[in-house]
Amino acid sequence: MSIISLRGAVRASIAATALCATTQAGAYQLYDDGASVINLDIEVALGVFNSQKAYAQVLRTEDASPTWQEGYAKYGLSAAHAFDGAGSVYGAFNLLSSATRGDGDAGGFSTGKEEDTQVEDAYIGWRSGDLVPWLGEDGIDLSFGSQSFTIGDGFLVNGDSLNFGEGFEPLADAGIAPNGLSRGGAYWLAARKAFDQTAILRIGGDTGVHIDGFWLDSDNKAQAEMELAGANLEYRDATYGTVGLTYLKGLDVDDESAEFLGYQHRDGQETLAVRANGSLGVENLFLSAEYVDQDNGDNYVGDGDDHAWYGEAGWTFAAVPWSPKLTYRYSTFSDGFDPLFFGFNRGYGTWFQGEVAANYAGPFNSDTDVQHVGLALAPSETVELGALFFDFDDAGQGFLDGNEFDLYAQWVVNEHLVLSPLVGFYTPDKSASQGGTQIGDNDTNIYSQVIAIINF
């Protein structure tokens, strides 16, 4: 297993689609007396996957065509209580059961034998209501516990959603890898997204100045159990868009897993990001950009001064049948850039660029330049069709160059069910024997998946 392959794989923060990120758990109201509300929360996700090719990311060496299935169920209770003139308290407690069956994923991160049940959400919070009128309704929101957290569109932080399976277990048994890298299956679906411990203070509302102060502690060994803190400052305008400034500081890592993964630099790492997105008041226009400067300090192999940025523009042809939206994006990541906890947030391709490349083959938002063109169509209010093209250049010192073309659909069948089939065509420049990751040859891989999200 090459160092490039391992480090790239770990950086993938693999899985989770926009469907899983944007579809909230269903809630069935159990109790409501006007002041107190108790809900039963249930969310189920299932996926069936096939890849004509496999990738040498962990221990896969055979020229295989894996087929596998993933699923999870998240279930529990959420509640809120409003005090007369003193804001409201809220909280949730959810368990999550996940599993993978079949051959395991195309990168070998899972084996098809994973299953587990763990606590996912366990948090409590307080919102200010009308106590501070100049901050607006619920202008102060303070919460603690196990919960997910997102900054911007997920370019750096979109929950703790890297879900390795048991692919590393033989290395752990041999004393090479740490135990506990597996999170129990549903690797692509990213079943588990909550940070283990958090303290989050939100000040401001949906418009105007908004401030987040946060402390996040991951128990995910695949992320070296990173502890970090930071602040996020945004100005939000309903007409023109949002501008934001984020600072992140790495506070600690688990020494054993950090050494294995090459993540020692996360202890003391400093990351500064500036971003903007919106329409600038122009109907049908979408613009988005972000620049990140990252200081990986003395614990990093290299000079430790890394960066990433992207610029994106989209236009919706609203007067044309099916309202086609055309998007172009260019993104670039320096060779030592650490993408941290990135994930899906606003659609396929953000921030998993290419279903095959981003999940199995690489690159993984580090050491690459990516050009992306996307087309989305809306034949009805409940159906979206899309086509995505990605070109990877100077990726993994050139060994991971290639391109990918994906076709997908998203269908909201009813209030309880969303279906999303996808087929992808990934063509690497180099095979594994030539320094790439695709086993056997560098022919085009045809990849397919069908995802179902079920809410109650």
C-alpha positions in Angstrom: 0.0 0.0 0.0 1.6 3.3 -1.1 1.8 6.3 1.2 0.0 8.4 -1.5 -2.8 5.9 -1.7 -3.3 5.7 2.1 -3.1 9.4 2.8 -5.4 10.2 -0.1 -7.9 7.6 1.0 -8.1 8.9 4.5 -8.6 12.5 3.3 -11.6 11.5 1.4 -14.0 11.9 4.3 -15.9 9.4 2.2 -19.6 9.2 1.5 -22.9 11.0 2.2 -24.8 12.4 -0.7 -26.7 15.6 -0.9 -29.8 13.5 -0.4 -28.6 12.3 3.0 -27.2 15.7 3.9 -30.4 17.7 3.1 -33.1 15.2 3.9 -33.8 15.6 7.6 -35.0 12.7 9.8 -38.8 12.3 9.7 -40.6 13.4 12.8 -43.9 11.9 14.1 -45.4 14.1 16.8 -46.1 12.2 20.0 -47.1 15.1 22.3 -47.8 18.8 21.9 -49.5 21.0 24.6 -48.6 24.3 23.1 -45.4 24.7 25.2 -43.8 21.3 25.0 -43.4 19.1 22.0 -42.1 15.5 21.8 -41.3 13.9 18.4 -40.4 10.3 17.4 -37.6 10.7 14.8 -37.0 8.0 12.2 -34.8 8.1 9.1 -33.8 5.1 7.0 -31.4 5.0 4.0 -30.6 2.1 1.7 -28.1 1.8 -1.2 -27.2 -0.7 -3.8 -23.8 -0.3 -5.6 -21.8 -1.9 -8.3 -18.4 -1.0 -9.8 -16.8 -2.8 -12.7 -13.4 -1.9 -11.4 -11.8 -2.0 -7.9 -9.2 0.4 -6.4 -6.0 -0.2 -4.5 -6.7 2.1 -1.5 -6.4 -0.4 1.4 -5.7 -4.0 0.7 -7.5 -4.7 -2.5 -5.2 -6.3 -5.1 -7.6 -8.3 -7.3 -9.2 -7.1 -10.6 -12.7 -7.4 -9.2 -16.2 -6.1 -10.0 -17.6 -5.6 -6.5 -21.3 -5.3 -5.7 -22.4 -4.3 -2.3 -25.4 -3.0 -0.2 -25.4 -0.4 2.6 -28.1 0.7 5.0 -28.8 2.5 8.2 -31.7 3.4 10.4 -31.6 6.4 12.7 -34.3 6.5 15.4 -35.1 8.2 18.7 -36.7 11.2 20.3 -36.4 15.0 20.0 -38.2 17.5 22.2 -38.5 21.2 22.9 -40.1 23.3 25.7 -40.8 27.0 25.5 -40.6 29.1 28.7 -42.8 32.1 29.2 -40.4 35.0 28.4 -37.3 32.9 28.9 -36.7 31.3 25.5 -36.8 27.6 25.0 -34.8 24.4 25.6 -34.5 21.6 23.0 -32.7 18.3 22.6 -32.5 14.9 21.0 -31.4 11.4 21.7 -31.1 9.1 18.7 -29.5 5.7 18.1 -28.2 4.6 14.7 -27.9 1.1 13.4 -25.8 0.5 10.2 -24.5 -2.3 8.1 -22.7 -3.2 4.8 -23.2 -6.5 2.9 -21.9 -8.0 -0.3 -18.3 -7.6 -1.5 -17.6 -4.3 0.3 -17.0 -1.0 -1.5 -14.8 -0.5 -4.6 -11.9 1.0 -2.6 -11.7 -1.8 0.0 -12.5 0.5 3.0 -15.4 -1.9 3.9 -15.6 -5.7 3.5 -19.3 -6.4 3.5 -19.3 -7.7 7.1 -19.9 -4.5 9.0 -22.7 -3.8 11.4 -23.1 -1.8 14.5 -25.5 0.2 16.7 -24.3 3.3 18.6 -25.7 6.5 20.0 -25.7 9.2 17.2 -27.3 12.4 18.5 -27.4 13.2 22.2 -27.5 17.0 22.7 -29.3 19.7 24.6 -29.6 23.4 23.8 -31.2 26.7 24.7 -32.6 29.4 22.3 -33.3 32.9 23.5 -36.7 33.5 21.9 -37.5 37.2 22.2 -35.2 37.9 25.2 -32.7 39.9 23.0 -34.9 41.7 20.5 -32.1 43.4 18.6 -30.7 39.9 17.7 -34.1 38.7 16.4 -36.1 35.6 17.2 -33.8 33.0 18.8 -30.8 35.3 18.2 -28.8 33.3 20.7 -28.6 29.5 20.4 -26.3 27.5 22.8 -26.0 23.8 22.6 -23.9 20.9 23.9 -23.4 17.2 23.2 -23.1 14.8 20.3 -24.4 16.5 17.1 -23.4 17.4 13.6 -22.1 20.9 12.6 -21.6 22.5 9.2 -19.7 25.6 8.1 -20.8 27.3 4.8 -21.3 24.7 2.0 -19.2 22.0 3.7 -15.9 22.8 2.0 -14.1 22.3 5.3 -16.6 21.1 7.9 -19.8 19.2 7.2 -20.2 16.9 10.2 -17.9 14.0 11.2 -19.0 11.8 8.3 -16.0 9.7 7.4 -17.3 6.1 7.9 -14.5 3.5 7.3 -15.4 -0.2 7.5 -13.3 -3.2 8.4 -10.9 -2.9 5.4 -8.0 -2.0 7.7 -8.7 -4.9 10.2 -5.9 -7.1 8.8 -3.4 -4.3 9.3 -4.8 -3.7 12.9 -4.4 -7.5 13.6 -0.8 -7.3 12.5 -0.1 -4.3 14.7 0.3 -1.9 11.8 -2.9 0.0 12.0 -4.8 1.1 15.1 -7.9 -0.8 16.2 -11.2 0.9 16.0 -11.1 2.5 12.5 -14.4 0.9 11.5 -17.6 2.8 12.3 -19.9 -0.1 11.5 -20.7 0.1 7.9 -22.7 2.3 5.5 -19.5 3.8 4.2 -20.8 5.6 1.1 -24.0 6.7 2.9 -22.0 8.2 5.8 -24.4 6.9 8.4 -22.7 8.6 11.3 -22.2 12.4 11.0 -22.3 13.6 14.6 -19.2 14.9 16.4 -18.8 13.0 19.7 -18.7 16.2 21.9 -19.5 19.7 21.0 -20.1 23.1 22.4 -21.7 25.5 19.9 -22.8 29.1 20.3 -24.7 30.8 17.5 -25.5 34.5 17.6 -27.7 36.2 15.0 -30.3 35.0 12.6 -30.8 34.2 8.9 -30.1 37.8 7.9 -27.5 40.3 9.0 -24.5 39.5 11.1 -24.2 35.9 12.3 -21.5 34.4 14.5 -20.6 30.8 15.4 -18.2 30.0 18.2 -17.6 26.2 18.5 -15.6 23.4 20.1 -15.7 20.1 18.3 -14.2 16.8 19.5 -14.2 13.8 17.2 -14.1 10.2 18.4 -13.5 9.0 14.8 -10.1 7.3 14.6 -10.2 7.7 10.8 -10.0 11.4 11.6 -7.3 10.8 14.2 -9.9 11.8 16.9 -9.2 15.4 16.1 -10.2 18.1 18.6 -10.6 21.6 17.2 -12.1 24.9 18.0 -12.9 28.0 16.0 -15.1 30.9 15.0 -17.2 31.7 12.0 -18.4 35.2 11.1 -20.9 35.8 8.3 -23.0 38.6 6.9 -26.2 37.2 5.4 -28.3 39.2 2.9 -31.5 37.6 1.5 -31.1 39.4 -1.8 -27.4 39.5 -2.5 -26.0 36.5 -0.6 -23.5 35.6 2.2 -19.9 36.5 2.9 -18.0 34.6 5.6 -14.7 34.3 7.4 -13.8 31.2 9.3 -10.9 30.3 11.7 -10.1 26.8 12.8 -7.5 25.7 15.3 -6.5 22.1 15.9 -6.1 21.3 19.6 -5.3 17.6 19.9 -5.2 14.2 18.1 -5.0 10.6 19.1 -1.2 9.9 18.7 -1.5 6.3 17.5 -4.0 6.9 14.7 -2.5 10.3 13.8 0.9 8.6 13.2 -0.6 5.8 11.1 -2.7 8.3 9.0 0.0 11.0 8.8 -2.2 13.4 10.7 0.2 14.6 13.4 0.0 18.1 11.9 -3.6 18.4 13.0 -2.4 19.1 16.5 -1.7 22.8 16.3 -3.0 23.2 12.7 -4.4 26.6 11.8 -6.9 27.2 9.0 -8.3 30.5 7.8 -11.0 30.7 5.1 -12.9 33.5 3.4 -15.9 32.7 1.2 -18.9 34.2 -0.5 -22.0 32.9 -2.3 -25.3 34.2 -3.7 -26.8 35.9 -6.7 -25.7 39.6 -6.2 -29.3 40.4 -6.7 -29.4 39.0 -10.2 -32.3 36.6 -10.8 -31.2 33.1 -12.0 -27.5 33.8 -11.2 -25.5 31.8 -8.7 -21.9 32.6 -7.7 -19.8 30.9 -5.0 -16.1 31.0 -4.1 -13.8 30.2 -1.2 -10.1 30.6 -0.4 -8.4 28.7 2.4 -5.0 29.2 3.9 -3.7 26.5 6.1 -0.6 26.3 8.4 0.2 22.7 9.2 3.2 23.7 11.4 6.3 21.7 12.4 4.5 18.4 12.5 4.0 18.3 8.8 6.3 16.7 6.1 7.0 19.7 3.9 6.8 23.5 4.5 3.3 23.2 6.0 2.0 26.2 4.2 -0.9 25.0 2.1 -4.0 26.4 0.4 -7.1 25.6 -1.6 -9.6 27.7 -3.4 -12.5 27.5 -5.9 -14.7 29.7 -8.0 -18.1 28.7 -9.3 -20.7 30.3 -11.5 -24.2 29.0 -12.5 -27.1 30.3 -14.5 -30.7 29.0 -14.5 -32.5 29.3 -17.9 -35.8 29.8 -16.2 -37.7 30.6 -19.4 -36.6 27.3 -21.1 -38.6 24.1 -20.5 -37.3 22.1 -17.5 -35.4 25.2 -16.3 -31.9 24.0 -17.1 -29.2 25.2 -14.8 -25.6 25.2 -16.2 -22.7 25.4 -13.8 -18.9 25.7 -14.2 -16.4 25.4 -11.3 -12.6 25.4 -11.0 -11.0 24.2 -7.8 -7.4 23.7 -6.8 -5.8 22.1 -3.8 -2.1 22.2 -2.9 -0.2 19.0 -2.5 -0.3 19.1 1.3 -3.8 20.5 1.8 -5.8 18.8 4.5 -9.6 19.0 3.6 -10.5 18.1 7.2 -14.2 17.2 7.6 -15.6 18.2 4.2 -18.8 16.6 2.8 -21.9 16.9 0.7 -24.0 19.9 1.4 -25.7 21.5 -1.7 -25.8 18.8 -4.3 -23.9 16.0 -6.1 -20.3 17.2 -6.8 -20.0 19.3 -3.6 -17.8 18.4 -2.1 -17.3 14.9 -3.4 -16.1 15.6 -6.9 -17.1 12.6 -8.9 -18.8 9.5 -7.4 -15.9 7.2 -8.3 -13.0 9.6 -7.9 -14.2 11.1 -4.7 -15.2 7.9 -3.0 -12.8 5.2 -4.3 -10.2 6.2 -6.9 -8.9 9.6 -5.8 -8.0 12.4 -5.7 -9.7 13.5 -2.6 -9.6 17.3 -2.5 -5.9 17.4 -2.0 -3.0 17.8 -4.5 -5.2 18.3 -7.6 -6.8 20.8 -10.0 -10.4 20.1 -10.9 -12.5 21.5 -13.7 -16.2 20.8 -13.3 -19.2 21.3 -15.6 -22.7 20.5 -14.4 -26.2 20.5 -15.9 -29.4 20.1 -13.9 -32.9 19.8 -15.3 -36.3 20.0 -13.5 -39.0 18.2 -15.5 -41.3 18.5 -12.6 -41.4 19.8 -9.0 -40.5 16.4 -7.7 -37.9 15.3 -10.2 -34.4 16.5 -11.0 -32.1 15.1 -13.7 -28.4 16.0 -13.9 -25.2 15.5 -15.7 -21.7 16.1 -14.1 -18.3 16.2 -15.7 -15.0 16.4 -13.8 -11.5 16.6 -15.1 -8.6 16.0 -12.7 -5.2 17.4 -13.5 -1.9 17.3 -11.7 -3.6 15.0 -9.3 -1.5 13.0 -6.9 1.7 14.2 -8.6 0.0 13.3 -11.8 -0.6 9.6 -11.0 -4.3 10.2 -10.3 -5.2 12.3 -13.4 -8.4 11.3 -15.1 -11.9 12.3 -15.8 -15.4 11.3 -14.8 -18.9 11.7 -16.2 -22.0 11.1 -14.0 -25.7 11.0 -14.8 -28.2 11.1 -12.0 -31.8 11.5 -11.1 -33.5 12.6 -7.8 -37.2 11.7 -7.4 -39.3 12.7 -4.5 -41.8 9.9 -4.7 -43.9 11.2 -1.8 -43.4 12.8 1.6 -41.8 9.6 2.9 -39.6 8.4 0.0 -36.8 9.8 -2.1 -35.1 7.8 -4.8 -31.8 8.6 -6.6 -30.2 6.4 -9.3 -26.8 7.3 -10.7 -24.4 5.9 -13.3 -20.8 7.1 -13.6 -18.1 6.6 -16.2 -14.6 7.1 -14.7 -11.4 7.0 -16.9 -8.0 7.2 -15.1 -4.9 8.1 -17.0 -2.9 5.4 -15.1 -3.7 2.0 -13.7 -2.4 0.8 -10.3 0.6 -0.9 -11.9 1.5 2.5 -13.4 1.2 4.3 -10.1 -2.5 5.0 -10.1 -5.2 3.2 -8.1 -7.5 1.4 -10.6 -6.6 -2.3 -10.5 -6.0 -4.2 -13.7 -6.0 -1.5 -16.4 -6.9 2.2 -17.1 -10.0 1.4 -19.1 -13.3 3.3 -18.3 -15.0 2.0 -15.2 -18.8 1.9 -15.4 -20.2 2.5 -11.9 -23.9 2.4 -10.7 -25.8 3.1 -7.5 -29.4 3.5 -6.4 -30.1 5.3 -3.1 -33.4 5.3 -1.2 -34.1 7.7 1.7 -37.2 6.8 3.8 -38.7 9.2 6.3 -41.6 8.6 8.6 
